[in-house]
Amino acid sequence: MFKNLSYKTQRKVIIFAFSLIPVALLFTFAYLPVFNMFKYSFTNWNGYSKHYDYVGFENYKTIFTDSKYFTVFKVSLYYFCATFVQMAIALYFATILSFKVRFKNFFKGVLFFPYLLNGVAIGFIFLFFFRPDGTLDTLMQSVGLGTYTQGWLKNPNIINISLAGASVWRYMGFNFIIFLGAISSIGSDIYEAAEIDGANRWHQFRHIIIPSIMKIVQLNLILAISGAISAFDIPYIMTGGSNGSNTFVIQTVTTAFKYNKLGLASAMAVVLLFIVIIVTLLQRLLIKEEK
């Protein structure tokens, strides 16, 4: 029967047959869990009971009114502010290495290497770095700043600054590569014309590089919002969310698997999903404007 079909019909049947399994897997492991997440977010399900009651928007009300859940957004501000430091450092090195510098490729590899490391490994590295009498304390004592050493992961006033600093070290390489690629796309004839007019490196940076990569800077700032909200691996490995370092994702995981409040945790996941969707839409709008 298959032989009697036309070529176009056979082609459509083959495409449908090969697409059926991937689509079925996508629906089963992606769309169906998201649908169930929305459904559970309106219930008080504990994760294992066969019965659950619908509570309407009570879970969403709890997220934005209960200080236990709402204050985790304040922790995200540390990571968001750290993004500006991260981008400034990345832009600085990307600008320098876009010109003729000795051992340029070596420094590129050094700066990008932390981004290739696993988040768990980085978490353990900075556990040794910040622990009492660890790497940071030893360095401070060697330069005469030993009186300023303290419990970097024990003091609630500075613990989020320490964790955000570890995130800066890890993700700076990604922003560095993005900025370096954008700066490298600027034609050399523009720099030559600027040098003829007497422009130094600072003038070139201010009037050529910054205007040329402004869209990339804006996109990185937008992505920083979703990154700050979804911070998880480094604070979870290093502190487990203790001493006021609880992030939104850590609080969601704790709510679901420690307190068995799957309904409330699903509502938190939905809130995070909408934040990511909004950020993605803003990113696409900027890309359209750039085009």
N, C-alpha and C positions, 0 to 999 in steps of 0.2 A: 504493500500500500504506500509505503514511503517513497518508492521509486516512481509512482505515478504523479507525485506532487511536482509542481514547478520549481525552478531553481530558487526563486525568491521565497516561496513558501518553505522549502527545505531549509533555507538559510535562517528564516525566522524561527523555525522549530528548533534548530540546533542552538541558536542564541538563547532561546527560552530554556532549553534543557540544561545548558551550561550555567545559566544565571539562576536557575531555580534553587539549587543548594546554597550558594552564597547569600541569596536574598532570604532564604529560610533561616539561615544561621544569624544573619543580621537582625532579622525580626525577633528571633528567639532570645538572643543575648544582648540586644541593644534597645530596640523599641519596646518590647514587652516589659523589661525591667523598669524602663522609664515610666511607662503607663502605670505599672503597679506602684511605683514610687509616688506618683501623684495621688493614686487611690489611697495608699496607706497614710499619706500626709494629712488626711481628713479623719483619721481614726486614732484610737488609743492602743493599737496592736502592740503586743510585747515581743513579737518575733517568732513565737513557737505555738501560741494558742490557735485553735481552729476558729475561735470566735473573737470578734472585735466589734466595738461600738463606734459609730460615726459621731465625731465631736465637732464637725463643721470647721470653722476657721480658728478654733481654740488653740491649736498648735502654733499657728502663725502669730496669733496674739501673744502667746508666751514668748516667742523668739524676740519680739520687738518691745516687750514690756518688762519681762523678767531680767533683772540685772545680771543674773548668772549666765544668761545666754547672750544678752545684748552687749555686755562689756567686752566680749571677744573681738568685736569690731574695732575697739580702741587699740588692741594689740596689733591689728593689721596696719594701723597708722605708722608704727615703727618701721615695718617693712616697706611701706609706701614712701616714707621719707628717706629710707636708705637707698631707694631706687635713684633718687637725685644724686646722691654721692656716687653710686655705682655708675651712672651714666656720665657724670663729670669725669671720673677716672678713665672710663673706657674711651670717651671722646678725646681726652688729653693724649693717651697713648696712641690712639688711632691717627690723630693728627700728626704726631711726631713720626710715627712709622710709615706715614704716607709719603714722606720726603726721603731723601737719600741718607740713610743711617747705616753705620757699620753693624754687622751681625743682625740685620733686620729680620731675617727669617727665624733666627734663634729666639729673638724676643717675642715674635708672633706666637711661636710654639709655647713659650713659657706662659704667656698671658692667656692663651686659649686652653691650656692643659687642664686647669681646675674644672672647667665645664664638662670635660670628658669623664671625670671621676664620678663614681656612684655616690648618691646622696648619703647612704648609710656609712660609707667609708669616710666621707667628709665630716659627718656627725661625730664619729669616733676620733678623728684627727683633732677636731676642735674641743672635744672633751679633755684630751691631754693638754691642749693649748691653754684652756681656761682654768684647769683645776688648780687648787692651792699648791704653790711651789712648782707649778708647771712651766711651760715654755714662756708664756707671757710674763709671769712673775719673775722668772729668771732673767729675762731680757731687761725688765725694768730695774731690777736690782743691779745689774751690770752697768747701767748708765746712771746710777745714783737716784733712781726714782722708786726705790723700794718702799718708802713710806706711803706711797699711793696704791700699793697692791691691796686687793680685797677679794672677796668671794664673788667672782664675776658671774657665776651661775647660781648664787645663793641669795644675793641681794635683789629683792623685787624691784628696786628702783632702776637697776642697770641691766637686769637679766635680758630684757628684750632688746636692748642696745647691743649686747654681746651676740645674741642670736642673729640679729639683723646684720651685724658685721660679718658673721660667718657666711650669710647668704650673699652679701656683696662680693666676697672673695670667690664664691662658687660661680655666680652668674655674670660677673663682670666680663668674662671671656666671650660670652655670647653677644653682649652689646658691643664689645670691642670689634668682633668680626663683622657685625652688621654695619657699624660706623665706618670701618676700614673699607668695606666694599663700596659704600656710598661715596666716600671721599675719593676712592680710586677711580670712580667713574667720571670725575671732573677732568676735562681735557687739559693736557699740559700746556697748550697754547694760551690758556687763560692765565696760568701762573706766569708764563713768560711775558705776556702783555702787562701784567701787574708789576713785575720786576722792572720792566722798562720805564714804567711810570713812577718808579721809586718806592713801591710798596714793600714793606718788610713782612716777616712771617706773621706777626700779629695782625697787620692789615689784611693779609691774605686769609687768615683764619676768620676774621670778623666780617669781611665784605664778600668773600668768595665761598668759603667752606660752610659757614653757618647757614646762609640763605639757600645753598644748594642741597643741604641735608635736613632742612627744617621739617619736611614731611616725615622723614625717618624718625626724628626726635619726637614728633607728635605721636606717631604710632607706638613707639617704645613707652611713652608715658601712659597711653591707654592700656597697653598690655600690662603695665606695672600695677594697674588697679586690680585686674583679675589675679595677677601673681601674688599680690599682697593679701588678698582675701583667701587664696587657696594654699598659703604656706603650710607645709605639713612635715616633710621628712626630717629636716634639720632640727626644728624644735622638738619633734616627737622623739627622735633618737637621743638628743642631748638632755632633755629635761622631762619628757613625757607630759608636758603642759603644766608642770608644777611651778610654784612661786610666781604666779601671775603671767606665765608664758603661754597660756592656753590660746590657741588660734581657732578660727572658725571650723576648720576641717577636723582638728583634734577633738574639739567639743562635740562635733557630729559623730565621730567614731566612738567616743566615750559614751555618749548618750545612747547609741545603738547597741553596743556590745558589752558595756559594763553595767548600765542601768536598765537594759532591755526595753528601752522606749523607742521602738522602731517607728512608731507613728510620728513622734516629735522629730526624730532624726531624719525621717523622710521629708518632713517639712523644711528642715534646715538644708537638706540637699537640694530641694526645689528652689529655695531662695538663692543658693549658690549658682544653680543652673541659670536662673534668670539674670543674675549679675554677669555671668560669662556671655550669655546671649546678647545682652545690651552692649557689652564691650566689643563683641564681634561685629555687631551692626555699626557701631561707631567707627571701627577700624575699616569696614568696607566703604562707609561713606567718605572717609578720608582718601581711600585709594581711588574712588571714583572722581573726587575732586582733583587729585593729582593727575589722573589720566586726562 
